[in-house]
Amino acid sequence: MDNTLLQENGLTRTCSVCGNKLTRYGSKVLKDGILCRNCARLASEWLDNADFAEKTVAQINEHLAYRQKNRERLAGFKGNKAVEGKYSLYIDDENKDFLISKRADYVKDNADIFNINDISRIQIEKRKYLNRDGSDIYLHLFVRHPEFNDVKFQVNEFGYLNPDSDEYQQALKLAYEYADALKSRK
Ligand SMILES: [Zn+2]
């Protein structure tokens, strides 16, 4: 967000976690503080602005500590690509762990590791928009995890698809491939 807004609101100009000065963009508003761009980059990509806004400084510190542990855990993750897409699904069949990563280098990315047995529900969502034509397909996983309630991502690479198009049908098929790959290993 634009840091001038933060200043106008009389909020702190330094990061509540590392104490560094905030840059103009990229800061995240927390419940009782502000996170700088560099600290925000260490957080999980599954947190959106609303998730940050609900977290206290103490909770974000816990989250960043969890992220460090996740990085260490990734060294032992032996995942194979189960589904390839804009977000690829990697599954470690031995430990029943999985991760979803936008990039091939999920170690560098520090992609969050989940266990298949921690999934409580898988939902394929067709999202329509009020002011625009077209729809998007989302895969929504509900998880039992200390840091997350759910993980959600857009399956189709480009947004606002015509529901009658081949691209839409392919995205829907891909969404079922993710869901089936996870369900079949439960
Ligand atoms: Zn910081």
Residues whose N, C-alpha, C, O or C-beta is under 5 A from the ligand:
A	BS01	ZN	C15 V17 C18 G19 C36 C39
